[in-house]
Amino acid sequence: MSADVDIDFADRKQILDLIKHVPARQENNNEVRRHNSGVFVTDIPVDPINNCSAIDYREAETRGYFKIDFLNQSVYELVKDQDHYDRMLAKEANWNLLLDRSFCERVVHIGNYADLVENMQPNSIERMAAFIAVIRPGKAYLQRCDWDTVFATVWDGDDSRGFVFKKSHSISYAKLVALHINLLEEAG
């Protein structure tokens, strides 16, 4: 099984307080730490010393365990209600606002990349998704390339140069960026 499920929350602690879960384990160079966002909501062996699963999340997946990432996204704190969310998500983002460095620096996922945003000028969900993919190590060689070059290989799954984002994640994050642009523009 190779599933990757992320669920966004304004405050992940609120949901985690309500459900039985075990934080996922990450092992790197014989060091053990709790995964930043991953949890198991099914029975899995527990390491009581590190307060996480006893099996690294990658190995756990090969054994049939299913990790879910519960992510904090402060963007949702700006949403007033479901109708507001629906309207802001459906509205086309004013991508030109990203060319204002001070505005861009406030936008989730891309704020640290204002120079690259200015250079590449993503102006649609599709291009923002690709932009989000090229700020990951495995596709960083595509930074500052023209869009045809980017789209030729950005979704090919080649992770030989480092961590890459799946297209589905990139699109979801791009929609969150667009939502955040709309919410920040509305807030003035």
N, C-alpha and C positions, 0 to 999 in steps of 0.2 A: 504494500500500500504506500502510495506517495501522495499524501494529501497535505495541503498547507492552508489552514484556516486562520484568518485574523479577524478579530471582532473589536471594533473601536468603541470606547466609552469615554465620556467626559471624566469619569473617575472610576477606574477599574476596581478599586478597593470596595466600592459599594456592592458590586456583583460578587466579588470573591468572598466577601463576608457572608453571603447568602448560600453559597454552594460548597460542597465537600470537594476539595481539590488537593493536588500535590504539585508543588513547583517543579518544573522540569530541571534536569541536571545538564550542565555543559561541562565537558572535559576538554582541556586544551593543554598540551605539554605536561600531562600528569597533574594539572591543577584542576580542582573541582570548584565550580561556582553555580549558583542558581541562575537559570535562564532569565533574562530581563523581563520577558513577557509570557513565556510559555508555561502552561499548566496541563496536567492530566486530570480529567474529571472522572476517570474510571480507576479501578483498583490497579495499582502498580507497586512493586516493592519500593520501600521507603528507606532512605539513609537518614537515621535520626541525628547523626552528628552534624550533617550539612543541611538538614531540614529541606530535603528535596528528594526526587526519585533516586533510586539506587542505580539506575541505568541511564547512561548518556542518552539524550533525546534522539540522536541519530540511530543509535543501536536499538532503542526502544521502538522506533518506527519499524525497523526490520523484523522485530518480534511481534508486530501487530498492535502495539499501543498507539494511541492517537493523541497527539499534542495539539492544543489550541492556544493561539497567542491572543491574550487579552491586552489590548493596547490603550494607553491613555492618550487621548487627543483633546487637548484643551480647546480646540476649535469649537467643539460642541457646547462649550459654556456660553458661546455667543448666540446660540439658537434659542429662540423664545418658546416655540412649540412646534408641533408636527407641521402645521400649515406654513409657518415661517421657514422651516427646514425645506419643505417641498418647493416653495417659491424660490429660495436662494439657490437650491441645487439645480432647478430647471433654467434659471437665468444664465445667459451666456456671460462668461467672465469678461471683464474689461482687461485683456491681457496687456495692454499698453501701460497699465498702472505699474507693472513689474519693472518698467524702465526707470521708474523713480526709485533710486537706491534705498532711500529710507523706508519706502513702502515695501519693497521687495524683501528687505531684511526682516520684516515682521511676519512674512508668510511661512506657514508650516512647510517643512521638508526642504525648502529651497532657499531660505533666508541667508544661509551661509555661502551661497553661490551667486551672489548678486552680479559679480563680474562676468561669470559664465552665462547667466541669464541675459545680461546686456549683449554679450557676444552672439549667443545662439538665438535669442528672441523667440522662445516658444510662444505660439499664439493660437493654440487649439488644445483640446484634450489629448489628441493623438501625439502632438509634438511635446506636450508637457510630460506625457507618459514616457516617451523616448528620452526626454531630458532627465527625468528621474532615474531612468535606467543607466544613463551614461555618467551619473555621479557616483555609481557603484564601481569598485575597483576593476571588476572583470570587463567593463565596457568603457572605462575611462579613456582609452585610446581614441574613442570617437568624439571626445570633447572638442569643440571648435571646428568640427567637420561640417560640411553642408548637409542638409537634411536628407538628400538622396543617399549619401554615403552612410549616414546614421541608420536609415531604415533598411539598408541592404543587409546589415548583420546584427542589429541591436537585439532582435528576438530569436537568434539562432540557437540559443541554449549553451553556447560555448563558454564554459566557466574556467577554462585553462589559465586565464590571466587573473583569476580571483572571483570573488563573490559577484553574482549577477542577480538581477531582479527578474522575476517572471513577468510576462506581459500583463497577466491579470492583476498582479499587485501594482504594477506601474500605473495601469489605468485607474485602479481604485484610488491610488495616491494622487493622481492627476485630478480626479474629480474632487478630492478633498482640498487640493490646492485651489481649484476654481471656486469651491464653496467658500473657502477662507477669504479669497479675494473679494467675493461678493459681500460677505459679512463685514469685512474691514471697510470696504467702500461705503456700505450702508451706515456704519457707525461713524464715519467721517473721520 
